[in-house]
Amino acid sequence: MSLVTLLPFIVLIGAMILMTRSAKKKQQQAADMRNQMQPGSGVRTIGGMYATVKEVSEDTVLLDAGPGVELLFAKNAIGAVLSDDEYNRIVHGIEHDLKSGVVPDDASSLTESDESAGSAAASDETSVDLGKKDAGEESSEDAAEAKDAAEAKAEEPKKTDGDSDTK
């Protein structure tokens, strides 16, 4: 056989070796993560349940899922061991990484300085015209058009449910 006919088989075998090697790395990382579990750490199971580790044994983990709820899981059923901040953020809604406690209502305060924001807001208040007019400002043409539209609507025949007086 020539080298040209063996080349596809060699490439295929090499790809398989690389894929199994990366899969073994992922399995090893997952096993290390599970072995680092300690009582009190927050975890997420492969089913998506969040709980706190109460006890760790060789093959099983006792989880505290709430007041009076203790569940026994296999170590392989733990999908992720979470950091304290991440667990508190997900389960309790507690944010620790906020840089400031105030969230602006709009993005303009993030892009403009305080003086320019104040002057821009003052100039916007006087120049805003949304096209609505008060009842007293309606022109005679607008009033006539509204009256004509109301009369045309009144002249349209009314629809019935199919009942008629004809025999």
ABEGO torsion letter per residue (X at the ends): XBAAAAAAAAAAAAAAAAAAAAAAAAAAAAAAAAAABBBGBBBBBAAGBBBBBABBBAABBBBBAEBGBBBBBBAAABABBBBAAAAAAAAAGBBAABABABBBABAAAAABBAAAAAAAAAAAAAABBAGBBBAAABBAAAAAAAAAAAAAAAABBBBBAGBBABX
